[in-house]
Amino acid sequence: MDPEEIKTLIENGLVGANASVFSEDNTHYAALVISTEFEGMRPIARHQLVYRCLGKLMGNEIHAMSIRAHTPEEWQARQSAQGE
């Protein structure tokens, strides 16, 4: 499955989400997802939201996915810290 298709599914499934999805073999993926919907959630709950966007694709067309899920504020803080 093309990473762009997965990106679209995630962005359509999470309000205001910005996603980047990468894959070298189109079965194992890495995703960076920034969304206000993650506010106040633990990491596992954030991952579950992303998995919900992908539905039955997980474990089938998508064999494995590494997810980094942040709120916009968390992502901005990480970017600022790396730039210092």
ChimeraX attribute file (.defattr): number of C-alpha atoms within 10 A of each C-alpha:
attribute: neighborCount
match mode: 1-to-1
recipient: residues
	/A:1	14
	/A:2	15
	/A:3	21
	/A:4	13
	/A:5	11
	/A:6	21
	/A:7	21
	/A:8	16
	/A:9	17
	/A:10	24
	/A:11	20
	/A:12	13
	/A:13	16
	/A:14	20
	/A:15	11
	/A:16	12
	/A:17	19
	/A:18	17
	/A:19	20
	/A:20	17
	/A:21	20
	/A:22	18
	/A:23	14
	/A:24	9
	/A:25	10
	/A:26	14
	/A:27	17
	/A:28	16
	/A:29	20
	/A:30	16
	/A:31	20
	/A:32	15
	/A:33	25
	/A:34	23
	/A:35	21
	/A:36	15
	/A:37	16
	/A:38	20
	/A:39	13
	/A:40	10
	/A:41	12
	/A:42	10
	/A:43	13
	/A:44	10
	/A:45	13
	/A:46	22
	/A:47	18
	/A:48	11
	/A:49	16
	/A:50	20
	/A:51	17
	/A:52	16
	/A:53	18
	/A:54	16
	/A:55	11
	/A:56	11
	/A:57	14
	/A:58	15
	/A:59	11
	/A:60	10
	/A:61	13
	/A:62	18
	/A:63	12
	/A:64	14
	/A:65	18
	/A:66	13
	/A:67	17
	/A:68	15
	/A:69	23
	/A:70	21
	/A:71	19
	/A:72	18
	/A:73	13
	/A:74	14
	/A:75	15
	/A:76	13
	/A:77	12
	/A:78	12
	/A:79	11
	/A:80	10
	/A:81	9
	/A:82	8
	/A:83	7
	/A:84	5
